[in-house]
Amino acid sequence: MAGVDLHIHTVYSDGTFTPEEVVKLAKEKGLIAISITDHDSVAGIEEALKAGERWELEVVPGVEMSTDVGEDEIHILGYYLDWKHKEFLDKLDFLQEVRIKRNEKLLKRLKELGMWIDPRELDRLAPKGVVSRLHIARCMVEKGYVRSIDEAFEEWLNPGKPAYIERIKISPFEVIGLILEAGGIPVLAHPFLSRRDDLIPRLVEAGLEGIEAYHSTHDVKITRHYIEIAHKYDLIVTGGSDCHGEAKDEVLIGKVYVPETVLRELKKFKEKKLERIRDT
């Protein structure tokens, strides 16, 4: 059966593949559709759509946004949004400016801890996107400060660790509203990583419309659990590999089987939303 992958990052955030490379690889692996869901960025969507036409692969416009509830990080995906929506783009610009300032503080902290990283080295790893902690972790590995990306995060970059820099927090409820205003479908990303199932009823009240049940960190039991939750709250089920190219241990495109029916239901939901808008 044909599969899809609705959670992929490119060089426009913290992935290592261009949108065209993502599309080409997905086609080679037999997928029929993908979604580019870069962190706080929609800059790669147009390029991906054009590549999709060339390679005859469907591309769903998407984004992934990082949010916070207390000390917990919650990621929200947005699908089929108007990626040229001014208010939405203004918010993304603000979040990227905040990320740049945070990175400057993080590099200063690492230098104080004896780990000097030249910003130009990070620019090489992030030629099109804003530098993220994953880029910094990769550079730490390259320079021999840590043995692995996991070690970089677990020993230095995660909350409570010596190099962690607090970021300006944005709530998932606000982000859900932003995605809805841009005509998109807000979806809770990799819920098992967040471990905040208790928040799902409140997120649904705020307008959450889907949940990512299929994910590279979800085994069969966990996937089934979130499909059941989706049915309980009448949410769309989505899924994807969360591929970052070669930035992590392996290239994940095609590693998680997400059935074509997932995309079909997502598209049906989108059409119903458009019908409701036309009828009002």
C-alpha positions in Angstrom: 0.0 0.0 0.0 1.1 3.5 -0.8 2.2 5.7 2.1 2.6 9.4 3.0 4.9 11.4 5.3 3.4 14.5 6.7 6.2 15.6 9.0 9.5 16.5 7.3 12.1 19.3 7.9 14.3 20.9 5.3 17.3 23.3 5.2 14.8 26.1 5.9 14.8 25.0 9.5 17.0 22.3 11.0 16.9 19.6 8.3 19.8 18.9 5.9 17.9 18.4 2.7 16.5 21.0 0.3 12.8 20.7 -0.4 13.7 19.3 -3.9 15.9 16.7 -2.3 13.1 15.7 0.1 10.6 15.4 -2.7 13.1 13.3 -4.8 13.9 11.0 -2.0 10.2 10.5 -1.0 9.4 9.7 -4.7 12.3 7.1 -4.7 10.9 5.5 -1.6 7.5 5.1 -3.2 5.6 7.7 -1.2 2.7 9.5 -2.9 2.6 12.6 -0.7 4.6 14.6 1.8 4.3 17.7 3.9 7.2 20.1 4.6 6.8 21.2 8.2 9.7 23.4 9.0 10.1 24.9 12.5 8.5 28.3 12.6 9.1 28.7 8.9 7.1 28.4 5.6 10.0 29.6 3.4 10.5 26.2 1.8 6.9 25.5 0.8 6.9 27.2 -2.6 10.1 25.4 -3.6 8.6 22.1 -2.4 5.4 22.6 -4.4 7.3 23.2 -7.6 9.5 20.2 -7.0 6.3 18.2 -6.3 5.0 19.1 -9.8 8.3 18.1 -11.4 8.5 14.7 -9.6 4.7 14.1 -9.6 4.5 13.9 -5.8 1.8 15.7 -3.8 3.0 18.3 -1.4 0.9 19.5 1.5 1.8 23.0 2.8 2.7 22.8 6.5 4.5 24.2 9.4 5.6 23.1 12.9 5.6 25.6 15.8 7.2 25.3 19.2 5.0 26.3 22.2 5.2 26.0 26.0 2.9 25.2 28.8 4.8 25.8 32.1 8.1 23.9 31.7 6.7 21.6 29.0 7.3 22.1 25.3 4.4 21.3 23.0 4.7 21.3 19.3 1.8 22.2 17.0 1.6 21.3 13.3 -0.4 23.3 10.8 -1.6 21.9 7.5 -3.1 23.5 4.4 -2.6 27.0 5.8 -2.2 30.1 3.8 1.5 30.4 4.0 1.3 34.0 2.7 -1.1 35.2 5.4 0.4 38.5 6.6 -0.4 38.2 10.3 0.9 34.6 10.4 4.1 35.7 8.6 4.6 38.6 11.0 4.4 36.2 13.9 6.9 33.8 12.3 9.3 36.8 11.7 9.0 37.7 15.4 9.7 34.2 16.5 12.8 34.0 14.2 14.1 37.3 15.6 13.7 35.9 19.1 15.5 32.7 18.1 18.5 34.7 16.7 18.9 36.7 20.0 18.6 33.5 22.0 21.3 31.8 19.9 23.6 34.8 20.6 23.2 34.3 24.3 23.6 30.5 24.0 26.9 30.8 22.1 28.1 33.2 24.7 27.2 30.8 27.5 28.9 27.9 25.7 32.1 30.0 25.3 32.0 30.7 29.1 31.8 26.9 29.5 34.9 26.4 27.3 33.1 25.5 24.1 33.8 28.2 21.5 31.7 28.1 18.3 32.2 30.5 15.5 28.8 31.8 14.2 30.1 31.3 10.6 30.3 27.5 11.3 26.6 27.6 12.2 25.8 29.6 9.0 27.3 26.7 7.1 25.0 24.2 8.7 22.0 26.5 8.3 22.4 28.1 4.8 18.8 29.0 4.4 17.1 28.8 7.8 17.5 30.3 11.2 20.1 28.5 13.4 18.5 26.1 16.0 19.8 24.2 19.0 20.1 21.2 16.7 22.5 23.1 14.5 24.5 24.0 17.6 24.5 20.4 18.8 25.8 19.2 15.5 28.6 21.8 15.7 29.4 20.7 19.2 29.8 17.1 17.9 32.0 18.3 14.9 34.3 20.2 17.2 34.6 17.2 19.6 33.0 18.9 22.6 30.5 16.0 22.9 30.3 12.6 21.4 26.7 12.8 20.1 23.8 15.1 19.5 21.9 13.3 22.3 24.8 14.1 24.7 24.8 17.7 23.6 21.2 18.1 24.6 21.1 15.9 27.6 24.3 17.3 29.2 24.2 20.9 28.0 21.3 22.3 26.0 18.1 21.0 27.5 16.2 22.9 30.2 18.0 22.8 33.5 21.4 22.1 31.9 24.4 24.5 32.0 24.0 26.0 28.5 20.2 26.3 28.4 18.9 29.7 27.6 15.2 30.5 28.4 13.2 31.5 25.4 10.2 33.8 25.0 7.2 31.5 25.5 4.2 31.2 23.3 1.2 29.1 24.3 -0.2 26.3 22.1 -3.6 27.9 22.5 -2.3 31.1 20.8 -0.6 29.1 18.0 -3.8 27.1 17.4 -5.6 30.4 16.9 -2.9 31.7 14.5 -3.1 28.6 12.4 -6.9 28.7 12.3 -6.8 32.4 11.3 -4.4 31.4 8.4 -7.0 28.9 7.2 -4.9 25.9 8.5 -5.7 22.7 10.3 -3.9 22.7 13.8 -2.6 19.3 14.9 -0.8 18.2 18.0 2.7 16.9 17.0 4.3 13.7 18.5 2.1 13.7 21.7 4.1 10.9 23.3 7.2 13.2 23.4 5.2 15.9 25.2 3.5 13.5 27.6 0.8 16.0 28.3 -2.3 14.0 27.3 -4.1 15.9 30.1 -3.9 19.1 27.9 -5.7 17.6 25.0 -9.3 18.5 26.1 -8.2 22.1 26.6 -6.4 22.1 23.2 -9.6 20.8 21.6 -11.6 23.6 23.2 -9.0 26.1 21.7 -9.6 24.7 18.2 -7.2 21.7 17.9 -8.4 19.6 14.9 -5.9 16.7 14.7 -3.4 14.6 16.5 -0.2 13.0 15.1 -0.7 9.3 16.0 1.9 7.9 13.6 5.5 9.1 14.4 9.0 7.7 14.5 8.9 7.7 18.4 5.5 5.9 18.5 5.4 2.1 18.6 2.2 0.2 17.6 0.7 0.5 21.1 1.3 4.2 21.4 -0.1 4.8 17.9 -3.2 2.9 18.8 -3.5 4.9 22.0 -3.5 8.2 20.1 -5.9 7.0 17.4 -8.3 6.1 20.2 -7.9 9.6 21.7 -8.5 11.1 18.2 -11.7 9.2 17.9 -12.8 10.2 21.4 -12.4 14.0 20.6 -13.4 13.7 16.9 -9.9 14.7 15.8 -8.2 14.0 12.4 -5.4 11.4 12.7 -2.1 12.4 11.0 1.4 11.1 10.9 5.0 11.4 9.7 8.6 10.5 10.3 9.8 13.9 11.7 12.7 13.5 9.3 15.6 16.0 9.7 17.7 14.6 6.8 21.1 13.6 8.0 21.1 15.9 11.0 20.2 12.9 13.3 21.2 9.3 13.5 19.4 8.2 10.3 17.3 9.5 7.5 13.7 8.8 8.5 11.7 9.5 5.3 9.7 6.3 4.7 10.7 4.7 8.0 7.2 5.2 9.5 4.3 3.8 7.5 1.5 6.3 7.4 -1.4 5.0 5.2 -2.8 7.0 2.3 -6.1 7.1 4.1 -4.6 9.6 6.6 -4.1 12.1 3.8 -7.5 11.3 2.3 -9.2 12.1 5.6 -7.1 15.3 6.0 -8.2 16.5 2.6 -11.8 15.7 3.3 -11.6 17.7 6.5 -10.1 20.6 4.6 -12.9 20.5 2.0 -15.6 20.5 4.8 -14.0 23.5 6.4 -14.0 25.4 3.1 -17.7 24.4 2.6 -18.6 25.8 6.0 -16.7 29.0 5.2 -18.6 29.4 1.9 -21.9 28.7 3.6 -21.4 31.5 6.2 
